[in-house]
C-alpha cells in the first residue's frame, strides 16, 4: 500500500507536483487564450462566467498552488502536492461510488503516451467491480484541427480506454495514439453510444477534452489536469466537472504507478 506520506514524496521526486516541467510562460499564455475564448484553450467548456485573466490566475492559484502574482512571468510552474493528494482522495471517492452502483463508465485520454496505463488500470478494476466499461463508436472518424491543419483521426480503444489515432492510411504499428485537447472524440463516443441504444455512461474519466466535453454535455466527469489546462478547473468551479486532480500530465508513464495503487486502494478496488 502507498501511504499519503510516501505518495507525497513520490509526487515531488517525480515532479508530478512541486516544481513541474510546465513553464510559467506556457501556463500564462493558456490563461490568456482561455480568457479570450480561444478554442485552443477551451477543450469543450463553454463557461458561464467571464473569467478574465486575473480571475483565472486566482483560480489556478487556489486549485493548483501556482503563484497568484501576475508579475511572476517566467520559470517553472509549481503544484502544491497537498492539493494533489486531496484531489486524488476525492477522485478515489467517485470511483468507489461508481463501483458500488455498478455504474457504466467511459474512459478516454488525450495523453495516451503518458496516461494510458493509469486509465487502463482503472478500467480493469471498475470492470472487475461490475461496471460496464463502454467502448462506443470504435473506428469512427473524428476530424480534429491541429497546428498542422485539419487532420482525420479514428476513435480507438486500448484496454477499455478511448483515444484517437491519426489516419495515415497505414497500420498503427503499436503507436499508442495521438495527443489532443479536442472535445470532439468524447462527443463522437457519446453520440455513438446514444445511437447504439446500449446505454450512456454515468461517469466519464479522463483528461483534456474528454472531461470538459463530457461535463459540458451534462455527464459527470472527473480527471487529471496540468497547470496549463485551465478549462478543467473552470469547469470544476462552475459545476460541470466534478473532480480535477492537479498534476503534471506529461511525465513518464511508470511515474503514475504509485498514483494508480493509491487511488485503487482508497477506492477499495482490486488492481
C-alpha positions as a Markdown table, in Angstrom:
| # | Residue | x | y | z |
|---|---|---|---|---|
| 1 | Unk | 0.0 | 0.0 | 0.0 |
| 2 | Unk | 1.2 | 3.5 | -0.8 |
| 3 | Unk | 0.7 | 5.8 | 2.2 |
| 4 | Unk | -0.1 | 9.5 | 1.8 |
| 5 | Unk | 3.4 | 10.4 | 3.0 |
| 6 | Unk | 5.0 | 8.0 | 0.5 |
| 7 | Unk | 2.9 | 9.3 | -2.3 |
| 8 | Unk | 3.7 | 13.0 | -1.4 |
| 9 | Unk | 7.4 | 12.1 | -1.5 |
| 10 | Unk | 6.9 | 10.4 | -4.9 |
| 11 | Unk | 5.0 | 13.4 | -6.3 |
| 12 | Unk | 7.8 | 15.7 | -5.5 |
| 13 | Unk | 10.6 | 13.3 | -6.6 |
| 14 | Unk | 8.9 | 12.5 | -10.0 |
| 15 | Unk | 8.0 | 16.2 | -10.4 |
| 16 | Unk | 4.3 | 15.3 | -10.7 |
| 17 | Unk | 3.8 | 18.1 | -8.2 |
| 18 | Unk | 6.1 | 20.6 | -6.6 |
| 19 | Unk | 8.3 | 22.2 | -9.3 |
| 20 | Unk | 7.0 | 20.8 | -12.5 |
| 21 | Unk | 8.2 | 20.8 | -16.1 |
| 22 | Unk | 5.3 | 23.0 | -17.3 |
| 23 | Unk | 6.7 | 26.5 | -17.7 |
| 24 | Unk | 5.1 | 29.6 | -16.3 |
| 25 | Unk | 5.1 | 31.2 | -19.7 |
| 26 | Unk | 3.0 | 28.4 | -21.2 |
| 27 | Unk | 0.5 | 28.4 | -18.4 |
| 28 | Unk | 0.1 | 32.2 | -18.6 |
| 29 | Unk | -0.3 | 32.0 | -22.4 |
| 30 | Unk | -3.1 | 29.5 | -22.0 |
| 31 | Unk | -4.8 | 31.6 | -19.4 |
| 32 | Unk | -4.8 | 34.5 | -21.8 |
| 33 | Unk | -6.1 | 32.3 | -24.6 |
| 34 | Unk | -8.9 | 31.0 | -22.3 |
| 35 | Unk | -9.8 | 34.5 | -21.2 |
| 36 | Unk | -10.1 | 35.4 | -24.9 |
| 37 | Unk | -12.3 | 32.3 | -25.5 |
| 38 | Unk | -9.7 | 30.9 | -27.9 |
| 39 | Unk | -10.9 | 27.4 | -29.0 |
| 40 | Unk | -7.4 | 26.0 | -28.5 |
| 41 | Unk | -7.7 | 26.5 | -24.7 |
| 42 | Unk | -11.4 | 25.8 | -24.2 |
| 43 | Unk | -11.4 | 22.0 | -24.5 |
| 44 | Unk | -15.1 | 21.9 | -25.0 |
| 45 | Unk | -16.1 | 24.1 | -22.0 |
| 46 | Unk | -18.5 | 27.0 | -22.6 |
| 47 | Unk | -18.1 | 29.0 | -19.3 |
| 48 | Unk | -21.0 | 30.8 | -17.8 |
| 49 | Unk | -18.6 | 33.4 | -16.2 |
| 50 | Unk | -16.4 | 36.0 | -18.0 |
| 51 | Unk | -13.2 | 34.6 | -16.5 |
| 52 | Unk | -10.7 | 37.5 | -17.2 |
| 53 | Unk | -7.0 | 36.7 | -16.9 |
| 54 | Unk | -6.8 | 38.0 | -13.3 |
| 55 | Unk | -9.7 | 35.8 | -12.1 |
| 56 | Unk | -8.3 | 32.8 | -13.9 |
| 57 | Unk | -4.9 | 33.2 | -12.3 |
| 58 | Unk | -6.5 | 33.4 | -8.9 |
| 59 | Unk | -8.5 | 30.2 | -9.6 |
| 60 | Unk | -5.4 | 28.3 | -10.7 |
| 61 | Unk | -3.5 | 29.5 | -7.6 |
| 62 | Unk | -6.4 | 28.3 | -5.4 |
| 63 | Unk | -6.8 | 24.9 | -7.1 |
| 64 | Unk | -3.2 | 24.1 | -8.1 |
| 65 | Unk | -1.0 | 26.2 | -5.9 |
| 66 | Unk | 0.6 | 28.2 | -8.7 |
| 67 | Unk | 1.8 | 31.7 | -8.0 |
| 68 | Unk | -1.0 | 34.3 | -7.9 |
| 69 | Unk | 1.4 | 37.1 | -8.6 |
| 70 | Unk | 0.9 | 38.3 | -12.2 |
| 71 | Unk | 4.4 | 39.7 | -12.1 |
| 72 | Unk | 5.8 | 36.2 | -11.9 |
| 73 | Unk | 6.1 | 35.5 | -15.6 |
| 74 | Unk | 8.9 | 33.1 | -16.2 |
| 75 | Unk | 10.5 | 29.9 | -14.8 |
| 76 | Unk | 8.8 | 26.6 | -13.9 |
| 77 | Unk | 5.3 | 26.3 | -12.5 |
| 78 | Unk | 4.5 | 24.8 | -9.1 |
| 79 | Unk | 1.8 | 22.5 | -8.0 |
| 80 | Unk | 1.0 | 22.1 | -4.3 |
| 81 | Unk | 1.3 | 18.3 | -3.5 |
| 82 | Unk | -1.2 | 18.7 | -0.7 |
| 83 | Unk | -3.8 | 19.8 | -3.2 |
| 84 | Unk | -2.9 | 16.9 | -5.5 |
| 85 | Unk | -3.4 | 14.4 | -2.6 |
| 86 | Unk | -6.7 | 15.9 | -1.6 |
| 87 | Unk | -8.0 | 15.8 | -5.1 |
| 88 | Unk | -6.8 | 12.2 | -5.5 |
| 89 | Unk | -8.9 | 11.3 | -2.4 |
| 90 | Unk | -11.9 | 12.9 | -4.0 |
| 91 | Unk | -11.2 | 11.1 | -7.3 |
| 92 | Unk | -11.0 | 7.8 | -5.5 |
| 93 | Unk | -14.3 | 8.6 | -3.8 |
| 94 | Unk | -16.0 | 8.9 | -7.1 |
| 95 | Unk | -14.5 | 5.7 | -8.4 |
| 96 | Unk | -15.8 | 3.9 | -5.2 |
| 97 | Unk | -19.3 | 5.3 | -5.7 |
| 98 | Unk | -19.3 | 4.2 | -9.4 |
| 99 | Unk | -18.1 | 0.7 | -8.4 |
| 100 | Unk | -20.7 | 0.5 | -5.6 |
| 101 | Unk | -23.5 | 1.4 | -8.0 |
| 102 | Unk | -22.0 | -0.7 | -10.8 |
| 103 | Unk | -22.4 | 2.4 | -13.0 |
| 104 | Unk | -21.4 | 2.3 | -16.7 |
| 105 | Unk | -18.3 | 4.3 | -17.3 |
| 106 | Unk | -16.4 | 5.8 | -20.2 |
| 107 | Unk | -12.6 | 6.4 | -20.0 |
| 108 | Unk | -10.6 | 8.4 | -22.5 |
| 109 | Unk | -7.3 | 10.3 | -22.8 |
| 110 | Unk | -5.7 | 12.9 | -24.9 |
| 111 | Unk | -2.3 | 11.9 | -23.3 |
| 112 | Unk | -2.1 | 8.2 | -24.4 |
| 113 | Unk | 1.7 | 8.2 | -24.3 |
| 114 | Unk | 1.8 | 9.0 | -20.6 |
| 115 | Unk | -1.6 | 8.2 | -19.1 |
| 116 | Unk | -2.9 | 5.1 | -20.9 |
| 117 | Unk | -1.6 | 2.7 | -18.3 |
| 118 | Unk | -3.2 | 4.8 | -15.4 |
| 119 | Unk | -6.6 | 4.8 | -17.0 |
| 120 | Unk | -6.4 | 1.2 | -18.2 |
| 121 | Unk | -5.8 | 0.0 | -14.6 |
| 122 | Unk | -8.9 | 1.9 | -13.5 |
| 123 | Unk | -10.9 | 0.4 | -16.3 |
| 124 | Unk | -9.7 | -3.1 | -15.3 |
| 125 | Unk | -10.6 | -2.5 | -11.6 |
| 126 | Unk | -14.0 | -1.0 | -12.4 |
| 127 | Unk | -14.9 | -3.8 | -14.8 |
| 128 | Unk | -14.0 | -6.4 | -12.1 |
| 129 | Unk | -16.3 | -4.5 | -9.7 |
| 130 | Unk | -19.2 | -4.9 | -12.1 |
| 131 | Unk | -19.1 | -1.7 | -14.0 |
| 132 | Unk | -19.7 | -1.7 | -17.8 |
| 133 | Unk | -16.7 | -0.1 | -19.4 |
| 134 | Unk | -18.2 | 1.4 | -22.5 |
| 135 | Unk | -16.4 | 1.4 | -25.9 |
| 136 | Unk | -18.8 | 3.1 | -28.3 |
| 137 | Unk | -18.2 | 4.2 | -31.8 |
| 138 | Unk | -14.9 | 2.3 | -32.2 |
| 139 | Unk | -13.3 | 3.2 | -35.5 |
| 140 | Unk | -15.5 | 6.2 | -36.1 |
| 141 | Unk | -13.8 | 9.1 | -37.9 |
| 142 | Unk | -13.0 | 12.3 | -36.0 |
| 143 | Unk | -11.7 | 15.4 | -37.8 |
| 144 | Unk | -9.6 | 17.4 | -35.5 |
| 145 | Unk | -8.0 | 20.8 | -36.1 |
| 146 | Unk | -4.3 | 20.6 | -35.1 |
| 147 | Unk | -1.4 | 23.1 | -35.5 |
| 148 | Unk | -0.8 | 21.4 | -38.9 |
| 149 | Unk | -4.4 | 22.0 | -40.0 |
| 150 | Unk | -7.4 | 19.7 | -40.1 |
| 151 | Unk | -6.4 | 16.1 | -39.6 |
| 152 | Unk | -8.5 | 12.9 | -39.8 |
| 153 | Unk | -8.4 | 10.7 | -36.8 |
| 154 | Unk | -10.1 | 7.4 | -35.8 |
| 155 | Unk | -11.5 | 6.6 | -32.4 |
| 156 | Unk | -10.0 | 3.5 | -30.9 |
| 157 | Unk | -9.9 | 1.7 | -27.5 |
| 158 | Unk | -7.0 | 0.1 | -25.8 |
| 159 | Unk | -7.8 | -1.9 | -22.7 |
| 160 | Unk | -11.1 | -0.1 | -22.4 |
| 161 | Unk | -9.6 | 3.4 | -22.7 |
| 162 | Unk | -10.6 | 5.6 | -25.6 |
| 163 | Unk | -8.0 | 7.5 | -27.7 |
| 164 | Unk | -7.6 | 8.7 | -31.2 |
| 165 | Unk | -5.1 | 7.7 | -33.9 |
| 166 | Unk | -4.3 | 9.9 | -36.8 |
| 167 | Unk | -5.5 | 8.3 | -40.0 |
| 168 | Unk | -2.4 | 8.0 | -42.1 |
| 169 | Unk | -3.6 | 5.1 | -44.3 |
| 170 | Unk | -1.1 | 2.8 | -42.6 |
| 171 | Unk | -1.3 | 0.4 | -39.8 |
| 172 | Unk | -0.7 | 1.9 | -36.4 |
| 173 | Unk | 2.3 | -0.3 | -35.7 |
| 174 | Unk | 1.8 | -0.1 | -31.9 |
| 175 | Unk | 1.6 | 3.6 | -31.8 |
| 176 | Unk | -0.2 | 4.5 | -28.5 |
| 177 | Unk | -2.3 | 7.2 | -30.1 |
| 178 | Unk | -2.4 | 11.0 | -30.7 |
| 179 | Unk | -2.1 | 13.8 | -28.2 |
| 180 | Unk | -5.2 | 16.0 | -28.4 |
| 181 | Unk | -7.1 | 18.6 | -26.4 |
| 182 | Unk | -10.2 | 18.3 | -28.6 |
| 183 | Unk | -13.7 | 17.5 | -27.2 |
| 184 | Unk | -14.7 | 16.0 | -30.5 |
| 185 | Unk | -13.6 | 12.4 | -29.6 |
| 186 | Unk | -15.8 | 12.3 | -26.5 |
| 187 | Unk | -18.7 | 13.9 | -28.4 |
| 188 | Unk | -18.3 | 11.2 | -31.1 |
| 189 | Unk | -18.2 | 8.4 | -28.5 |
| 190 | Unk | -21.2 | 9.7 | -26.6 |
| 191 | Unk | -23.2 | 10.1 | -29.9 |
| 192 | Unk | -22.2 | 6.6 | -30.8 |
| 193 | Unk | -23.4 | 5.3 | -27.5 |
| 194 | Unk | -26.8 | 7.0 | -27.9 |
| 195 | Unk | -27.2 | 5.8 | -31.5 |
| 196 | Unk | -26.4 | 2.2 | -30.4 |
| 197 | Unk | -29.0 | 2.3 | -27.7 |
| 198 | Unk | -26.8 | 0.4 | -25.3 |
| 199 | Unk | -26.7 | 2.9 | -22.5 |
| 200 | Unk | -24.8 | 6.1 | -21.7 |
| 201 | Unk | -22.0 | 6.4 | -19.1 |
| 202 | Unk | -22.8 | 7.7 | -15.6 |
| 203 | Unk | -19.2 | 8.7 | -15.1 |
| 204 | Unk | -16.6 | 9.8 | -17.6 |
| 205 | Unk | -12.9 | 9.6 | -16.5 |
| 206 | Unk | -10.0 | 11.2 | -18.4 |
| 207 | Unk | -8.3 | 14.5 | -19.2 |
| 208 | Unk | -8.4 | 17.4 | -21.6 |
| 209 | Unk | -11.4 | 17.4 | -23.9 |
| 210 | Unk | -12.7 | 14.0 | -22.6 |
| 211 | Unk | -13.5 | 15.6 | -19.3 |
| 212 | Unk | -14.5 | 19.1 | -20.5 |
| 213 | Unk | -16.5 | 17.9 | -23.4 |
| 214 | Unk | -18.5 | 15.3 | -21.3 |
| 215 | Unk | -19.0 | 17.8 | -18.5 |
| 216 | Unk | -20.4 | 20.4 | -20.8 |
| 217 | Unk | -22.9 | 17.9 | -22.1 |
| 218 | Unk | -24.1 | 17.2 | -18.6 |
| 219 | Unk | -22.3 | 14.0 | -17.8 |
| 220 | Unk | -20.4 | 13.6 | -14.5 |
| 221 | Unk | -16.7 | 13.9 | -15.3 |
| 222 | Unk | -13.5 | 13.6 | -13.3 |
| 223 | Unk | -9.9 | 13.8 | -14.4 |
| 224 | Unk | -6.4 | 15.0 | -14.3 |
| 225 | Unk | -5.0 | 18.4 | -15.4 |
| 226 | Unk | -1.8 | 20.3 | -15.5 |
| 227 | Unk | -1.2 | 24.0 | -14.7 |
| 228 | Unk | -1.7 | 25.0 | -18.3 |
| 229 | Unk | -5.1 | 23.3 | -18.5 |
| 230 | Unk | -7.4 | 26.0 | -17.0 |
| 231 | Unk | -10.5 | 24.7 | -18.7 |
| 232 | Unk | -10.9 | 21.7 | -16.4 |
| 233 | Unk | -10.6 | 23.9 | -13.3 |
| 234 | Unk | -13.1 | 26.4 | -14.6 |
| 235 | Unk | -15.4 | 23.5 | -15.3 |
| 236 | Unk | -15.0 | 22.4 | -11.7 |
| 237 | Unk | -15.5 | 25.9 | -10.3 |
| 238 | Unk | -18.8 | 26.2 | -12.3 |
| 239 | Unk | -20.0 | 22.7 | -11.5 |
| 240 | Unk | -19.8 | 21.0 | -14.9 |
| 241 | Unk | -16.7 | 18.9 | -13.8 |
| 242 | Unk | -16.8 | 17.0 | -10.5 |
| 243 | Unk | -13.2 | 16.4 | -9.6 |
| 244 | Unk | -9.9 | 17.7 | -11.1 |
| 245 | Unk | -6.5 | 16.4 | -9.9 |
| 246 | Unk | -3.7 | 18.9 | -10.4 |
| 247 | Unk | -0.5 | 17.3 | -11.5 |
| 248 | Unk | 2.0 | 17.2 | -14.4 |
| 249 | Unk | 0.2 | 15.1 | -17.0 |
| 250 | Unk | 3.2 | 14.6 | -19.3 |
| 251 | Unk | 5.8 | 12.7 | -17.3 |
| 252 | Unk | 6.9 | 9.1 | -17.9 |
| 253 | Unk | 4.1 | 6.6 | -17.8 |
| 254 | Unk | 5.7 | 4.5 | -15.0 |
| 255 | Unk | 5.7 | 7.5 | -12.7 |
| 256 | Unk | 1.9 | 7.2 | -12.4 |
| 257 | Unk | 2.0 | 3.7 | -11.0 |
| 258 | Unk | 2.1 | 4.8 | -7.3 |
| 259 | Unk | -0.9 | 7.0 | -8.0 |
| 260 | Unk | -2.7 | 4.1 | -9.5 |
| 261 | Unk | -2.1 | 1.9 | -6.4 |
| 262 | Unk | -3.0 | 4.8 | -4.1 |
| 263 | Unk | -6.3 | 5.6 | -5.9 |
| 264 | Unk | -7.4 | 2.0 | -6.2 |
| 265 | Unk | -6.6 | 1.3 | -2.6 |
| 266 | Unk | -8.5 | 4.4 | -1.4 |
| 267 | Unk | -11.5 | 3.4 | -3.6 |
| 268 | Unk | -11.4 | -0.2 | -2.2 |
| 269 | Unk | -10.9 | -1.6 | -5.7 |
| 270 | Unk | -8.7 | -4.5 | -6.7 |
| 271 | Unk | -5.9 | -3.7 | -9.0 |
